[in-house]
Amino acid sequence: MAEFAARELTAGEREQRAVEAARELGIEYTEQVQQAGQDTWAGIRVLQGDPAAWT
């Protein structure tokens, strides 16, 4: 379990990666873009059957 936790990105690291990805695509990283990304990942988790995504 410790190995898994060590491999997880922190919230700050995930945010930085999102900002960098948006920049590479020529997209300004706004709150609306951030929310759209979060909504998309939530939908993916639901489709994958993650029960935690239903809360």
Residue frames as qw, qx, qy, qz and C-alpha x, y, z in Angstrom:
[[0.000, 0.886, 0.464, 0.000, 0.00, 0.00, 0.00],
 [0.324, -0.761, 0.101, 0.552, 2.85, 2.40, 0.76],
 [0.392, -0.071, 0.595, 0.698, 4.23, 1.88, -2.74],
 [0.155, 0.651, 0.658, 0.346, 0.87, 2.77, -4.25],
 [0.186, -0.921, -0.263, 0.221, 0.56, 5.90, -2.13],
 [0.421, -0.545, 0.301, 0.659, 4.07, 6.94, -3.07],
 [0.328, 0.155, 0.661, 0.657, 3.16, 6.73, -6.77],
 [0.084, 0.813, 0.576, 0.027, 0.00, 8.85, -6.47],
 [0.273, 0.430, 0.050, 0.859, 0.36, 12.44, -7.62],
 [0.102, -0.410, -0.515, 0.746, -0.41, 15.13, -5.10],
 [0.260, 0.821, 0.486, -0.149, -3.24, 17.56, -5.81],
 [0.041, -0.847, 0.211, 0.486, -0.66, 20.21, -6.63],
 [0.292, -0.280, 0.772, 0.489, 1.13, 17.92, -9.08],
 [0.349, 0.495, 0.782, 0.146, -2.14, 17.03, -10.80],
 [0.143, 0.908, 0.244, -0.309, -3.04, 20.71, -11.06],
 [0.149, -0.689, 0.460, 0.540, 0.37, 21.58, -12.53],
 [0.342, 0.019, 0.847, 0.406, 0.05, 18.82, -15.12],
 [0.293, 0.715, 0.633, -0.028, -3.39, 20.09, -16.10],
 [0.032, 0.899, -0.040, -0.434, -2.07, 23.64, -16.49],
 [0.236, -0.476, 0.668, 0.521, 0.82, 22.40, -18.63],
 [0.371, 0.292, 0.844, 0.256, -1.46, 20.25, -20.80],
 [0.241, 0.856, 0.417, -0.189, -3.82, 23.17, -21.39],
 [0.078, -0.804, 0.299, 0.508, -0.88, 25.40, -22.30],
 [0.325, -0.199, 0.799, 0.464, 0.39, 22.83, -24.82],
 [0.287, 0.520, 0.782, 0.188, -3.07, 22.77, -26.41],
 [0.102, 0.262, 0.195, 0.940, -3.24, 26.56, -26.53],
 [0.422, -0.667, -0.541, -0.291, -6.05, 26.68, -23.97],
 [0.089, -0.529, 0.394, -0.746, -6.19, 29.18, -21.13],
 [0.432, -0.216, -0.847, 0.221, -6.59, 27.20, -17.89],
 [0.319, -0.394, 0.069, -0.859, -9.63, 28.86, -16.33],
 [0.413, -0.075, 0.717, -0.556, -11.97, 27.73, -13.57],
 [0.792, 0.313, 0.050, -0.523, -14.41, 26.61, -16.30],
 [0.624, 0.455, -0.631, -0.077, -11.74, 24.44, -17.93],
 [0.013, -0.304, 0.853, -0.424, -10.78, 23.01, -14.56],
 [0.607, 0.074, 0.504, -0.609, -14.42, 22.17, -13.76],
 [0.796, 0.393, -0.239, -0.394, -14.95, 20.58, -17.18],
 [0.424, 0.428, -0.790, 0.114, -11.91, 18.38, -16.58],
 [0.231, -0.159, 0.795, -0.538, -13.12, 17.35, -13.14],
 [0.732, 0.218, 0.236, -0.600, -16.59, 16.57, -14.50],
 [0.701, 0.442, -0.503, -0.244, -15.06, 14.47, -17.29],
 [0.229, 0.324, -0.876, 0.275, -12.95, 12.42, -14.88],
 [0.470, -0.019, 0.619, -0.629, -15.98, 11.92, -12.62],
 [0.800, 0.325, -0.055, -0.501, -17.90, 10.55, -15.60],
 [0.550, 0.435, -0.713, -0.019, -15.04, 8.22, -16.48],
 [0.075, -0.237, 0.852, -0.461, -14.93, 6.88, -12.92],
 [0.678, 0.133, 0.376, -0.618, -18.68, 6.22, -13.02],
 [0.785, 0.415, -0.318, -0.333, -18.31, 4.34, -16.31],
 [0.394, 0.402, -0.804, 0.189, -15.51, 2.29, -14.79],
 [0.726, -0.409, -0.532, -0.152, -17.82, 1.30, -11.95],
 [0.329, 0.162, -0.548, 0.752, -16.03, 3.19, -9.17],
 [0.345, -0.685, -0.642, -0.005, -18.56, 3.34, -6.30],
 [0.362, -0.479, -0.225, 0.768, -16.72, 6.33, -4.78],
 [0.100, 0.090, 0.380, 0.915, -17.64, 8.35, -7.87],
 [0.242, -0.575, -0.690, -0.367, -21.33, 8.18, -6.94],
 [0.387, -0.650, -0.473, 0.452, -20.94, 10.36, -3.87]]
